[in-house]
Amino acid sequence: MHVENAQSNRLRQRLHSAKQVYAATAKLAVRNILRQKFRTGMTLAAIMFGVVSLVLAGGFVADIFIQLGETIIHSQTGHLQLFKQDFLEKGSRYPERFLIEKPEEIASKIAAHPEVDAVMGRMYFAGLLNNGRRDLPIIGEGVEPNKEARLGSLLKIVEGQQLRDQDTDGVLVGQGVAHSLGLKPGDSVTLVMNAAEGAMNTLDFRVVGIFQSFSKEFDARAVRIPLAATQELMQTKGANQLVVALHRTEDTDKMLARLGAEFSGTSFDLRSWRTLSDFYDKSVQLYDAQFGVLRLIILVMVLLSVTNSVNMSVFERQGEFGTMQALGNRHRDIVRLIIVECTILGLVGALLGALLGMLLALVISTIGISMPPPPNANIGYTAFIRIVPATVIGAFFVGFIATVLASVYPAFKVSRIPVVDALRQNV
């Protein structure tokens, strides 16, 4: 019992002694930092530059992902799509073979979920659009106009107006189609296509508007007509797809899992907008790779800048460290002092950098950054800097860890200088 008490007392004494040592080291480190104002300012500037760069770059890339995703959702795909199995692989050639019978009943079932904003049917077709002078091969969508107008909030109407439910003979044409056929709102066109049974069918339409979407290729061949007109041309009451629009994009994965369970074991396939948009996934992979390289470059810059600053500071203080060793301090005490100094600098610099980065992000976002159209796109956009907690925390730790790592080599190097050589620096 007495042995255990003695060991416990010795352990407490050691812990108390260690606390005193680190408290004294931290106090001395703070004094040294405040004493060397120029070196401290240079080191803090290097750390803050790296952290601010990471916060701004990460927020910019996050905004690209969000805006690109919302553009794809609200101009083309919706959040979720339900269709017959194999429709994606074969439906573009034979859409009449992949029809959903009684789409209204299924749409009502999906719309009963509180997360769902709207469910709309679509039917796809291919045909010829004739303006009285020439034909143009087109791909068409039969849509529910009022619902699509709500979903397609990022589908820009450059001339005329949006297609509405009452426009039973109206057609909305892509900008490329309008340019190829010389169309303007009010013009009459004839749509020629094959019905589901293979018979040729035609119907006259009036151009109500010209749209511009995210994709040039889509605009060059696409037209939209009311779903009822498409069903009349195709001589069917079905639909190829049910497009689900949600109140919040964040609910996509949850609703994909829930509806996937409901339609499990049926002939239907359910996909999210990310699966349907190969362009988005490739863009995310590209920007992730670029941001990873940028993060590595900034980490190396911070390491080199801080290492240079710490090296200069440490070797200018050789005489000081020689005096400390002459007074009985050991090599590890010198190493500890330098690392503690850089740890404090890293904490302060990374914290100030994170705060400054968030402040700059807010200021820049109030103004916006005018961006040109992305590749294969028509529409430019205004970019912002998003404050992403994970990015800010990651930038903080990059700045902090880089500073601590940068101090290790100079600390060990200067601690190994013989006392006599170090003391000569005081002469």
Solvent accessible surface area in square Angstrom, and as a share of the most:
residue,aa,sasa,rsa
1,M,169,0.75
2,H,160,0.71
3,V,102,0.59
4,E,111,0.50
5,N,71,0.36
6,A,38,0.30
7,Q,100,0.44
8,S,43,0.28
9,N,66,0.34
10,R,116,0.42
11,L,102,0.51
12,R,140,0.51
13,Q,119,0.53
14,R,168,0.61
15,L,99,0.49
16,H,107,0.48
17,S,53,0.34
18,A,42,0.33
19,K,143,0.61
20,Q,105,0.47
21,V,60,0.35
22,Y,122,0.47
23,A,62,0.48
24,A,62,0.48
25,T,15,0.09
26,A,38,0.30
27,K,125,0.53
28,L,69,0.35
29,A,0,0.00
30,V,64,0.37
31,R,146,0.53
32,N,5,0.03
33,I,20,0.10
34,L,115,0.57
35,R,138,0.50
36,Q,32,0.14
37,K,154,0.65
38,F,140,0.59
39,R,49,0.18
40,T,19,0.11
41,G,36,0.34
42,M,106,0.47
43,T,4,0.02
44,L,32,0.16
45,A,57,0.44
46,A,21,0.16
47,I,0,0.00
48,M,43,0.19
49,F,120,0.50
50,G,1,0.01
51,V,0,0.00
52,V,16,0.09
53,S,27,0.17
54,L,3,0.02
55,V,2,0.01
56,L,38,0.19
57,A,20,0.16
58,G,4,0.04
59,G,1,0.01
60,F,51,0.21
61,V,20,0.11
62,A,19,0.15
63,D,0,0.00
64,I,13,0.07
65,F,36,0.15
66,I,76,0.39
67,Q,41,0.18
68,L,16,0.08
69,G,2,0.02
70,E,48,0.22
71,T,26,0.15
72,I,7,0.04
73,I,0,0.00
74,H,41,0.18
75,S,3,0.02
76,Q,48,0.21
77,T,13,0.08
78,G,0,0.00
79,H,3,0.01
80,L,0,0.00
81,Q,9,0.04
82,L,0,0.00
83,F,1,0.00
84,K,52,0.22
85,Q,96,0.43
86,D,74,0.39
87,F,15,0.06
88,L,73,0.36
89,E,118,0.53
90,K,111,0.47
91,G,0,0.00
92,S,95,0.61
93,R,183,0.67
94,Y,73,0.28
95,P,13,0.08
96,E,54,0.24
97,R,166,0.61
98,F,28,0.12
99,L,29,0.15
100,I,0,0.00
101,E,140,0.63
102,K,136,0.58
103,P,7,0.05
104,E,114,0.51
105,E,112,0.50
106,I,27,0.14
107,A,17,0.13
108,S,74,0.48
109,K,105,0.44
110,I,0,0.00
111,A,50,0.39
112,A,83,0.64
113,H,29,0.13
114,P,109,0.68
115,E,26,0.12
116,V,11,0.06
117,D,54,0.28
118,A,10,0.07
119,V,6,0.03
120,M,1,0.00
121,G,3,0.03
122,R,5,0.02
123,M,0,0.00
124,Y,48,0.18
125,F,8,0.03
126,A,64,0.49
127,G,16,0.15
128,L,70,0.35
129,L,1,0.01
130,N,41,0.21
131,N,20,0.10
132,G,66,0.63
133,R,182,0.66
134,R,116,0.42
135,D,67,0.35
136,L,8,0.04
137,P,76,0.48
138,I,6,0.03
139,I,89,0.45
140,G,2,0.02
141,E,14,0.06
142,G,0,0.00
143,V,2,0.01
144,E,48,0.22
145,P,8,0.05
146,N,71,0.36
147,K,72,0.30
148,E,6,0.03
149,A,37,0.29
150,R,140,0.51
151,L,6,0.03
152,G,6,0.05
153,S,77,0.49
154,L,77,0.38
155,L,11,0.05
156,K,107,0.45
157,I,48,0.24
158,V,50,0.29
159,E,85,0.38
160,G,51,0.49
161,Q,74,0.33
162,Q,47,0.21
163,L,4,0.02
164,R,96,0.35
165,D,72,0.37
166,Q,120,0.53
167,D,7,0.04
168,T,101,0.59
169,D,70,0.36
170,G,0,0.00
171,V,1,0.01
172,L,1,0.01
173,V,0,0.00
174,G,0,0.00
175,Q,68,0.30
176,G,22,0.21
177,V,0,0.00
178,A,7,0.06
179,H,160,0.71
180,S,41,0.27
181,L,4,0.02
182,G,53,0.51
183,L,14,0.07
184,K,122,0.52
185,P,47,0.30
186,G,48,0.46
187,D,36,0.18
188,S,84,0.54
189,V,3,0.02
190,T,39,0.23
191,L,1,0.00
192,V,36,0.21
193,M,6,0.03
194,N,89,0.45
195,A,4,0.03
196,A,33,0.26
197,E,134,0.60
198,G,53,0.51
199,A,56,0.43
200,M,132,0.59
201,N,34,0.18
202,T,70,0.41
203,L,51,0.25
204,D,97,0.50
205,F,6,0.03
206,R,96,0.35
207,V,0,0.00
208,V,5,0.03
209,G,0,0.00
210,I,4,0.02
211,F,0,0.00
212,Q,23,0.10
213,S,0,0.00
214,F,22,0.09
215,S,18,0.12
216,K,110,0.47
217,E,125,0.56
218,F,37,0.15
219,D,2,0.01
220,A,35,0.27
221,R,102,0.37
222,A,1,0.01
223,V,0,0.00
224,R,8,0.03
225,I,1,0.00
226,P,9,0.06
227,L,21,0.11
228,A,74,0.57
229,A,7,0.05
230,T,0,0.00
231,Q,25,0.11
232,E,107,0.48
233,L,1,0.00
234,M,4,0.02
235,Q,101,0.45
236,T,29,0.17
237,K,166,0.70
238,G,5,0.05
239,A,0,0.00
240,N,0,0.00
241,Q,8,0.03
242,L,3,0.01
243,V,0,0.00
244,V,0,0.00
245,A,6,0.05
246,L,8,0.04
247,H,116,0.52
248,R,133,0.49
249,T,37,0.21
250,E,133,0.60
251,D,11,0.05
252,T,8,0.05
253,D,109,0.56
254,K,97,0.41
255,M,0,0.00
256,L,54,0.27
257,A,71,0.55
258,R,83,0.30
259,L,0,0.00
260,G,29,0.28
261,A,76,0.59
262,E,65,0.29
263,F,17,0.07
264,S,82,0.53
265,G,86,0.83
266,T,58,0.34
267,S,61,0.39
268,F,37,0.15
269,D,32,0.17
270,L,24,0.12
271,R,68,0.25
272,S,8,0.05
273,W,17,0.06
274,R,107,0.39
275,T,78,0.45
276,L,41,0.20
277,S,12,0.08
278,D,86,0.45
279,F,84,0.35
280,Y,14,0.05
281,D,46,0.24
282,K,124,0.53
283,S,13,0.09
284,V,21,0.12
285,Q,122,0.54
286,L,101,0.50
287,Y,68,0.26
288,D,74,0.39
289,A,62,0.48
290,Q,95,0.42
291,F,23,0.10
292,G,30,0.29
293,V,86,0.49
294,L,66,0.33
295,R,100,0.36
296,L,106,0.53
297,I,87,0.44
298,I,7,0.04
299,L,52,0.26
300,V,66,0.38
301,M,82,0.37
302,V,3,0.02
303,L,47,0.24
304,L,119,0.59
305,S,48,0.31
306,V,0,0.00
307,T,36,0.21
308,N,89,0.45
309,S,11,0.07
310,V,8,0.05
311,N,38,0.19
312,M,81,0.36
313,S,14,0.09
314,V,2,0.01
315,F,57,0.24
316,E,114,0.51
317,R,17,0.06
318,Q,29,0.13
319,G,4,0.04
320,E,51,0.23
321,F,1,0.01
322,G,0,0.00
323,T,55,0.32
324,M,29,0.13
325,Q,21,0.09
326,A,63,0.48
327,L,143,0.71
328,G,59,0.57
329,N,53,0.27
330,R,140,0.51
331,H,74,0.33
332,R,138,0.50
333,D,26,0.14
334,I,0,0.00
335,V,15,0.09
336,R,49,0.18
337,L,3,0.01
338,I,2,0.01
339,I,44,0.22
340,V,27,0.15
341,E,12,0.06
342,C,4,0.02
343,T,36,0.21
344,I,41,0.21
345,L,18,0.09
346,G,0,0.00
347,L,82,0.41
348,V,64,0.37
349,G,0,0.00
350,A,0,0.00
351,L,96,0.48
352,L,75,0.37
353,G,0,0.00
354,A,6,0.05
355,L,92,0.46
356,L,67,0.34
357,G,0,0.00
358,M,53,0.24
359,L,101,0.50
360,L,62,0.31
361,A,1,0.00
362,L,102,0.51
363,V,73,0.42
364,I,49,0.25
365,S,29,0.19
366,T,115,0.67
367,I,141,0.71
368,G,15,0.14
369,I,57,0.29
370,S,103,0.66
371,M,50,0.22
372,P,93,0.58
373,P,64,0.40
374,P,35,0.22
375,P,110,0.69
376,N,78,0.40
377,A,3,0.03
378,N,32,0.16
379,I,48,0.24
380,G,31,0.30
381,Y,58,0.22
382,T,62,0.36
383,A,0,0.00
384,F,71,0.30
385,I,12,0.06
386,R,87,0.32
387,I,66,0.33
388,V,43,0.25
389,P,95,0.60
390,A,77,0.59
391,T,29,0.17
392,V,16,0.09
393,I,99,0.50
394,G,33,0.32
395,A,3,0.02
396,F,41,0.17
397,F,99,0.41
398,V,27,0.15
399,G,1,0.01
400,F,41,0.17
401,I,85,0.43
402,A,0,0.00
403,T,0,0.00
404,V,35,0.20
405,L,102,0.51
406,A,5,0.04
407,S,0,0.00
408,V,53,0.31
409,Y,140,0.53
410,P,0,0.00
411,A,0,0.00
412,F,94,0.39
413,K,98,0.42
414,V,3,0.02
415,S,0,0.00
416,R,152,0.56
417,I,31,0.16
418,P,80,0.50
419,V,51,0.29
420,V,96,0.55
421,D,56,0.29
422,A,3,0.02
423,L,62,0.31
424,R,144,0.53
425,Q,106,0.47
426,N,89,0.46
427,V,165,0.95
